[in-house]
Amino acid sequence: MRIDVFTLFPAIFEPVLAASILGRARTRGLVGIETHDIREWATGRHRTVDDTPYGGGAGMVMMAPPIVHAVESVVTASDEPSPPVVVLSASGRPFDQPMARRFAALSQLVLVCGHYEGIDQRAVDILGAEEISIGDYVLTGGELAAMVVVDAVVRLIPGVIDEGSIAEESFEDELLEYPHYTRPASFRGREIPPVLLSGHHANIAAWRRERATERTAERRPDLLRRRP
Ligand SMILES: C[S@@+](CC[C@H](N)C(=O)[O-])C[C@H]1O[C@@H](n2cnc3c(N)ncnc32)[C@H](O)[C@@H]1O
């Protein structure tokens, strides 16, 4: 899979993309991730990428031409069919695990990070982009949001992590994951649940299922209501 990220701040990405599971997935050639500085497509002496909003109001808006030219010159010229373009936006559709699975099945994905008050709507419309939000809060820029999406997607690419770990994770089967325990068996007077030491696989599976259901009912009843 190839992921192209368009941003005004490419330097933010490298430490995250080089570390841990993402870094290993890149080294092993399971995913190629490239960042592109939108400012390189800005024109004029000052390479301006933003301007005041039409209609007035506070803040600056990212101009459409540098974004559209950047995405078109890097991606659509060489790729057939053109890959989906995703714009990170607080007012986008909520990003969730099914969406992460959908993106992980693609051979290419394009992410565009906004900044300031956001980006000129015509850039979104011309690129036919899908706007997505990583949660009901406002970030300074789309960079952290894009890294969240990249991380959630890349770990679902076959071979990146153990398939078994994914199958039992939160949001699979509309349940949050059960609690985990590891050594030592006793810590500050707290013992691990005895069933986990029983070696009885069916009982352990049933206990985990109960804890997962209990936790989901308490913290995320909306997920349980979504179950078939
Ligand atoms: C300060 S925000 C703009 C917020 C915008 N004026 C609004 O009220 O919806 C700047 C950029 O951060 C990114 N951003 C902020 N919150 C986000 C969220 N919850 N999910 C995804 N991207 C977000 C977007 O790329 C956005 O263009």
The ligand as an SDF file (V2000), in Angstrom:
LIG
                    3D

 27 29  0  0  0  0  0  0  0  0999 V2000
   -8.2280   24.6760   13.7480 C   0  0  0  0  0  0  0  0  0  0  0  0
   -8.7680   23.3670   12.7260 S   0  0  0  0  0  0  0  0  0  0  0  0
  -10.1000   24.1210   11.8520 C   0  0  0  0  0  0  0  0  0  0  0  0
  -11.4040   23.9590   12.5500 C   0  0  0  0  0  0  0  0  0  0  0  0
  -12.5690   24.5160   11.7430 C   0  0  0  0  0  0  0  0  0  0  0  0
  -12.5340   25.9530   11.6670 N   0  0  0  0  0  0  0  0  0  0  0  0
  -13.8780   24.0450   12.3730 C   0  0  0  0  0  0  0  0  0  0  0  0
  -14.4460   24.7820   13.1930 O   0  0  0  0  0  0  0  0  0  0  0  0
  -14.3290   22.9270   12.0480 O   0  0  0  0  0  0  0  0  0  0  0  0
   -7.5050   23.2370   11.5390 C   0  0  0  0  0  0  0  0  0  0  0  0
   -7.3780   21.9020   10.8560 C   0  0  0  0  0  0  0  0  0  0  0  0
   -7.1680   20.9000   11.8260 O   0  0  0  0  0  0  0  0  0  0  0  0
   -7.6920   19.6690   11.3740 C   0  0  0  0  0  0  0  0  0  0  0  0
   -8.6100   19.1380   12.4030 N   0  0  0  0  0  0  0  0  0  0  0  0
   -9.0440   19.7940   13.5070 C   0  0  0  0  0  0  0  0  0  0  0  0
   -9.8180   19.0060   14.2480 N   0  0  0  0  0  0  0  0  0  0  0  0
   -9.8890   17.8130   13.6210 C   0  0  0  0  0  0  0  0  0  0  0  0
  -10.5660   16.5970   13.9030 C   0  0  0  0  0  0  0  0  0  0  0  0
  -11.3180   16.4380   14.9790 N   0  0  0  0  0  0  0  0  0  0  0  0
  -10.3870   15.5720   13.0300 N   0  0  0  0  0  0  0  0  0  0  0  0
   -9.6290   15.7140   11.9220 C   0  0  0  0  0  0  0  0  0  0  0  0
   -8.9780   16.8570   11.6010 N   0  0  0  0  0  0  0  0  0  0  0  0
   -9.1010   17.8900   12.4350 C   0  0  0  0  0  0  0  0  0  0  0  0
   -8.3620   19.9190   10.0340 C   0  0  0  0  0  0  0  0  0  0  0  0
   -7.4750   19.5360    8.9960 O   0  0  0  0  0  0  0  0  0  0  0  0
   -8.5670   21.4200   10.0610 C   0  0  0  0  0  0  0  0  0  0  0  0
   -8.5900   21.9760    8.7660 O   0  0  0  0  0  0  0  0  0  0  0  0
  1  2  1  0
  2  3  1  0
  2 10  1  0
  3  4  1  0
  4  5  1  0
  5  6  1  0
  5  7  1  0
  7  8  2  0
  7  9  1  0
 10 11  1  0
 11 12  1  0
 11 26  1  0
 12 13  1  0
 13 14  1  0
 13 24  1  0
 14 15  1  0
 14 23  1  0
 15 16  2  0
 16 17  1  0
 17 18  1  0
 17 23  2  0
 18 19  1  0
 18 20  2  0
 20 21  1  0
 21 22  2  0
 22 23  1  0
 24 25  1  0
 24 26  1  0
 26 27  1  0
M  CHG  2   2   1   9  -1
M  END
$$$$
